[in-house]
Amino acid sequence: MDLKLKRVVMEVFGGCNYTCQMCPQSNPGRGKGFTRKMPLKTFARILDEIIPKYGKPQINLEGSGEPTMAKDLPEYIKEVKKRDLKCFMYCNGARLNGKFMNDVIDAGIDFIRISVIGYNRELYNKWMDVDNFELIKKNLEELIKYKEKVNSNCQISTYHLITDNSKLEYEIKEYQTNVINKVGSIGYIWKMHNWSGNYENKNERKKTERRTCGRPFAPEITIRAGGEIGRTAAVVPCCQTLGPPNEEKSILGHMDEDTFETIYNGNKYKTLREAHKNKDFDSIEYCKNCDFLYDDPEVLVWSNDPSAKLNHMLGTDEDFILTKYTK
């Protein structure tokens, strides 16, 4: 199989310590089979199966769960780094402090993105359902200070979703003032999405003619920590199919027993790609209501990262939507 992966999103831990308002992880809640931890041995074996046969992809540790819930997270980072790969992590940052924070940086992680949804304490509390706004800013400051102390090249960034499209410019300005300028991080501000239709997004994206999101063809795979009850390492099309009923329906196979090549060339993956080629999105239950099918050039509304652009794979030189992969 002539495929060179650019990114592998491999979830370390499927559960979360937050109950964010806009996340299906907490509303309606994730299926029991998905909230487990991926065993370190399984994680390492999958890395060895993929590398170097399918290239040297960037490894993201989050999927849709909270990676810092794994107490031995630094060991997962070390497994990635000893194979000379880039290691990225998206998290909520609540546990990134003290010795644990130091160990994560010392393990060699390359990029940490912390979700800070809300430009003040009140909004953060509303959307992330916990009064941690000041804690997260403190953790960010300590994280940046420690990585500079040990000369780490890790890039620290924050992530915000616009909570009211009618106040977009105001939100951007307030977020810059209250978060970015306070902690000195890179920041990314996006419009909200609907998690493949599992979340009723009141700040809808622009509705245009539907086209493929590109993900069934893109050089990346998404692997959950869990999957069906009693299974691990479920392969799904993307991180958007989070929570019932779409997550269960979107399972393309499990890498606890099947090989990546068997799953990638299997009937479920072929059916998904064929539907996207023919724009037959309604035939795929977990795709038909996803707002990533709409081409909205204003989804990434602000960043102080000069390389950032819509659909950009952070850490690579390519866009997420790659038309050459759809042919």
Secondary structure, DSSP 8 states (H G I E B T S, - for coil): -----SEEEE-SB---S---TT-TIIIII--GGGSSB--HHHHHHHHHHHTTTT---EEES-TTS-GGGSTTHHHHHHHHHTTT--EEEEE--TT--HHHHHHHHHTT--EEEEE---SSHHHHHHHHSSS-HHHHHHHHHHHHHHHHHTT---EEEEEEEES-GGGHHHHHHHHIIIIIHHHT-EEEEEE---GGGTS--SS----------STTTSSEEEE-S--STT---EEES-TT--STTHHHHT--EETTTS-HHHHHTSHHHHHHHHHHHTT-GGGSTTTTT-GGGS--TTSEEEES-TT--TTB-TTSSSBSS-GGGG-
